């Protein structure tokens, strides 16, 4: 009787560990690597989504910054890197309920979660700190 209880307890422990391992693998974030083609910032107010800015690749390996919300033109260069600090994000949040950050990446390895093959482009929603780590034309990880 005691051996059956011990065996049953070990079996339950093995099953629980197996289930936790599967969940950990399924819920682990996928790290995407590739060349960044575009970066964008979006403001959301109610049901309205507005593009605040887009940083795009130019043919001479630079980036061009298109500020579509003129309230923020003074904060960004016409060319080059875009960085958004916490105070600028807070300023944007006075106009918008939520700020979202996006990058488009030509992936250098397969993205199985989104069904993207090596060499394809996909857009990803990322947080501000990740947005600030990657620049247009750079090889990056998100």
C-alpha positions, 0 to 999 in steps of 0.5 A: 500500500505504501509503495503504491502511494509512493509510486503514485506520488512520483508519477504525479510529480513527473506528469506535473513537471512534464506539463510545466515543461511544455507550457514553458516551451510554448510560452517562451518568447521568440527572439527575432533577428534581422535587419530593421527596415522601418520603425514607427510610433503610434498613438491611440485615443479611444478607437482612433489610431494615429501614426506619430512618426515613421523612420524609414530606410533610404537608399544610401544606408541612412534613415529618413524620419517622417513626423506625421503628428506635427505636435512632435516635429521639434523632437525628431531629426529629419534624418538619422536615429530616433530615440524616445525617452520616458519624458517624451513618451509621457508628453505623448500620453497627454494627447494619446491614451496609449503609445505603441511601437513597431518595427519591420524586420527582414528576418535572418532566421525563421520565425515559427510563431508568426510563420515567417520564413528566413528572408521575409519581412514582418512587423512586430509590436515592441516596447519602448526600450526595445524600440530604442535599441534597434535602428533602421538598417541595423542588424537587431534582435527583438 
